[in-house]
Amino acid sequence: MTIDRDLVTRKLVLILRDLDTLATLSSRTVGDFVASSLDQAVAERLLDRIIGRMIDVNYHLLTAVGRFESTN
């Protein structure tokens, strides 16, 4: 299997977009962030998406170089 550069690039672009969105939350004070369940939910969801995409990229790279076999 070869590395799908388009897949990796697409996932990395999406990760960077989510990181940019997440960075906008850093302008809030800790107190304001903790007081806002909406901000917390947004941050949690963005981190979930970022981590999921990182796992996707790592899985793809590991299977492409033959270092990991799917159990499915």
Steps between C-alpha positions, in 0.01 A plus 500: 500500500622848422453817696201700378638853502161652428346327802782610729494855365121524530507378861783740591318796345189412703712468816653843441157655444370354824812618683441853369141486622614362835754782531217754499391359836837594648397866506256422780605510862509171688205617707294587192590170335409296808173692534398425142376148438471591131870594475592180681285290265649669193856444627424138583351433157788670319754298699303183427509572127871590508595185690283282276667638189845453653413137568376463140827638361714282728299188416530573128876557521559188710296277271660655190849406616391158623552564872142435599240249390131559537313257722173568314 
